[in-house]
């Protein structure tokens, strides 16, 4: 059984074949870490899942529903929260305005920001009137995650959530991911380059190399040999 199932996915961009017959299974309640060196297709795969890039062939299913023909907004409405690489918050909008953007595509139509967002990230409640562009990098990342959680997703996808973030915020983000998974039952798929963070947070891993899946399994099976072969630079 899977929450997310990607089968034989191919993607081409600008005449370059970027994903080659990629398979990915994300089990309910898991925390799957998508890994690989830079430029191996990780972000491309996430964008295909979210409908931000077209797949050339293959299948993407979420809770048994075929996503292939659905636009990005419809995919989010099904219960997929997405935190893109680089955060992509609206710098000229306030924290509250950034959070409210997600309310329009909630499944139940509620127009109230879930209290859990402020419980997980108290700093956001203190800075509701501050513009997103005035926040620190770590605060912006918390805002980006909070914006995705406004949807109350059953699957949360994060693309390098620790990139450029100070260590104390990195640890907090790890705590939030684990809490969402263990207490709220949110399934997690994340791209992560930091090996210690991945080992701490993930329950499973999948490695891409040159757009192909080359290794996968429980995080305890991520051996030093696999790291040297596919992750070391």
C-alpha positions as CSV (number, residue, x, y, z in Angstrom):
1,X,0.0,0.0,0.0
2,X,1.3,3.5,-0.8
3,X,0.2,7.1,-0.4
4,X,2.3,8.1,-3.4
5,X,3.3,5.8,-6.2
6,X,5.5,6.9,-9.1
7,X,6.0,4.3,-11.8
8,X,8.4,4.4,-14.8
9,X,8.4,8.2,-14.8
10,X,10.3,9.9,-17.6
11,X,10.8,13.6,-18.1
12,X,12.6,15.7,-20.7
13,X,13.5,19.3,-20.5
14,X,14.9,21.5,-23.3
15,X,15.9,18.4,-25.3
16,X,17.6,16.8,-22.3
17,X,16.3,13.6,-20.8
18,X,16.3,14.3,-17.0
19,X,14.4,11.4,-15.4
20,X,14.7,7.8,-16.6
21,X,12.0,5.2,-15.7
22,X,12.0,6.4,-12.1
23,X,10.0,4.4,-9.5
24,X,9.2,5.8,-6.1
25,X,6.9,4.4,-3.4
26,X,6.0,6.4,-0.3
27,X,4.2,4.3,2.3
28,X,1.5,5.8,4.6
29,X,3.1,7.3,7.7
30,X,6.6,7.1,6.4
31,X,9.3,9.8,6.2
32,X,11.0,9.2,2.8
33,X,14.2,11.0,2.0
34,X,15.0,11.5,-1.7
35,X,18.8,11.8,-2.0
36,X,21.5,12.3,-4.6
37,X,24.2,14.6,-5.6
38,X,23.4,18.0,-7.2
39,X,21.8,17.9,-10.6
40,X,20.6,14.3,-10.3
41,X,16.9,15.0,-10.8
42,X,15.5,15.3,-7.3
43,X,13.8,18.6,-7.6
44,X,12.6,17.7,-11.1
45,X,10.9,14.6,-9.7
46,X,9.2,16.7,-7.0
47,X,8.0,19.2,-9.6
48,X,6.6,16.4,-11.7
49,X,4.7,15.1,-8.7
50,X,3.3,18.5,-8.1
51,X,2.4,19.2,-11.7
52,X,4.8,22.0,-12.1
53,X,6.7,20.2,-14.8
54,X,5.2,17.8,-17.3
55,X,6.2,14.2,-17.3
56,X,7.0,12.6,-20.7
57,X,5.6,9.2,-19.7
58,X,4.9,7.1,-16.6
59,X,2.4,7.2,-13.8
60,X,1.9,9.3,-10.6
61,X,-0.8,8.2,-8.2
62,X,-1.8,9.7,-4.9
63,X,-4.1,7.7,-2.6
64,X,-4.9,5.7,-5.7
65,X,-5.9,8.7,-7.8
66,X,-4.1,9.3,-11.0
67,X,-2.5,12.7,-10.9
68,X,-1.1,12.8,-14.4
69,X,-3.9,15.0,-15.9
70,X,-4.5,17.2,-12.9
71,X,-3.1,20.8,-12.6
72,X,-1.0,21.7,-9.6
73,X,-3.8,23.4,-7.7
74,X,-6.0,20.3,-7.9
75,X,-3.1,18.2,-6.7
76,X,-2.7,20.4,-3.6
77,X,-6.4,20.3,-3.0
78,X,-6.2,16.5,-2.7
79,X,-4.0,17.0,0.4
80,X,-0.5,17.5,-0.8
81,X,1.5,20.3,0.8
82,X,4.6,21.4,-1.0
83,X,7.6,23.5,0.3
84,X,9.7,24.3,-2.7
85,X,13.5,24.8,-2.8
86,X,14.3,28.4,-2.0
87,X,11.1,28.8,0.0
88,X,9.4,31.1,-2.6
89,X,7.5,33.1,-0.1
90,X,6.0,36.4,-1.2
91,X,8.5,38.9,0.2
92,X,6.2,42.0,-0.1
93,X,3.3,40.3,1.7
94,X,3.0,40.0,5.5
95,X,3.5,36.7,7.3
96,X,-0.3,36.5,7.8
97,X,-1.0,37.2,4.1
98,X,1.5,34.5,3.1
99,X,-0.2,32.0,5.3
100,X,-3.7,33.0,4.1
101,X,-2.8,32.3,0.5
102,X,-3.2,28.6,1.1
103,X,-6.7,28.9,2.5
104,X,-8.2,29.2,-0.9
105,X,-7.3,25.6,-1.9
106,X,-8.1,23.9,1.4
107,X,-10.2,20.8,0.9
108,X,-12.9,21.8,3.5
109,X,-13.1,25.4,2.5
110,X,-12.3,26.7,6.1
111,X,-10.8,30.2,6.0
112,X,-9.0,30.0,9.4
113,X,-5.3,29.4,9.7
114,X,-5.0,26.1,11.7
115,X,-3.8,26.8,15.3
116,X,-1.2,24.0,14.8
117,X,0.8,26.3,12.5
118,X,1.4,28.8,15.3
119,X,1.9,26.0,17.8
120,X,4.7,24.6,15.7
121,X,6.2,28.0,14.8
122,X,5.4,30.5,17.5
123,X,7.7,33.1,15.8
124,X,5.2,33.4,13.0
125,X,2.4,34.4,15.4
126,X,4.7,37.1,16.8
127,X,5.5,38.4,13.3
128,X,2.1,38.3,11.6
129,X,2.4,41.9,10.4
130,X,6.0,41.7,9.3
131,X,6.7,41.4,5.6
132,X,8.1,38.1,4.5
133,X,11.1,39.7,3.0
134,X,12.1,41.1,6.3
135,X,12.4,37.7,8.0
136,X,15.7,35.8,8.4
137,X,16.3,32.8,6.2
138,X,15.3,30.4,9.0
139,X,12.1,32.3,9.7
140,X,11.3,32.3,6.0
141,X,11.7,28.6,5.9
142,X,9.3,28.2,8.9
143,X,6.9,30.5,7.0
144,X,7.1,28.3,3.9
145,X,6.4,25.2,5.9
146,X,3.6,26.9,7.8
147,X,2.0,28.0,4.5
148,X,2.0,24.4,3.3
149,X,0.5,23.2,6.6
150,X,-2.4,25.6,6.2
151,X,-3.8,23.0,3.8
152,X,-3.7,20.4,6.6
153,X,-2.1,18.0,4.1
154,X,-1.9,14.2,4.5
155,X,1.4,14.3,2.5
156,X,4.0,17.0,3.0
157,X,6.7,17.4,0.4
158,X,9.8,19.4,1.3
159,X,12.6,20.3,-1.1
160,X,15.9,20.8,0.9
161,X,14.2,22.4,3.9
162,X,17.6,22.9,5.7
163,X,19.4,24.7,2.8
164,X,21.0,27.9,4.0
165,X,19.5,27.6,7.5
166,X,21.3,28.2,10.8
167,X,21.9,25.0,12.8
168,X,19.4,25.7,15.6
169,X,16.6,26.2,13.1
170,X,17.7,23.1,11.3
171,X,17.2,21.1,14.5
172,X,13.8,22.7,15.1
173,X,12.6,21.9,11.5
174,X,13.7,18.3,12.2
175,X,11.6,18.3,15.4
176,X,8.6,19.7,13.5
177,X,8.8,17.0,10.8
178,X,9.0,14.2,13.3
179,X,6.1,15.7,15.4
180,X,3.9,16.1,12.3
181,X,4.6,12.5,11.3
182,X,4.2,10.9,14.7
183,X,1.5,12.9,16.3
184,X,-0.5,14.2,13.3
185,X,0.0,11.2,11.0
186,X,1.4,13.3,8.1
187,X,3.4,11.3,5.6
188,X,6.6,13.1,4.6
189,X,8.7,13.1,1.4
190,X,11.7,15.3,1.5
191,X,14.8,16.1,-0.5
192,X,17.8,16.5,1.8
193,X,21.6,16.8,1.2
194,X,22.7,16.8,4.9
195,X,23.3,13.2,5.8
196,X,23.0,13.6,9.6
197,X,19.7,15.3,9.2
198,X,18.5,12.6,6.8
199,X,19.5,9.8,9.2
200,X,17.7,11.6,12.1
201,X,14.5,12.4,10.3
202,X,13.9,9.8,7.6
203,X,12.5,6.3,8.0
204,X,13.3,5.4,4.4
205,X,15.5,6.6,1.6
206,X,15.7,6.6,-2.2
207,X,18.8,7.7,-4.2
208,X,18.7,9.2,-7.7
209,X,21.8,9.3,-9.9
210,X,21.7,10.9,-13.3
211,X,17.9,10.8,-13.2
212,X,17.7,7.1,-12.3
213,X,16.8,5.4,-9.1
214,X,19.9,3.5,-7.9
215,X,19.2,2.5,-4.3
216,X,16.3,2.5,-1.8
217,X,15.3,1.0,1.4
218,X,14.9,1.7,5.2
219,X,17.2,4.4,6.4
220,X,19.2,1.8,8.5
221,X,20.2,0.2,5.2
222,X,21.9,3.4,4.1
223,X,25.4,2.1,4.5
224,X,28.7,3.8,4.3
225,X,29.4,2.0,1.0
226,X,26.2,3.3,-0.5
227,X,27.0,6.8,0.7
228,X,30.5,6.6,-0.9
229,X,29.2,5.2,-4.2
230,X,26.3,7.6,-4.7
231,X,26.4,10.6,-2.3
232,X,30.0,11.5,-1.6
233,X,31.5,14.4,-3.7
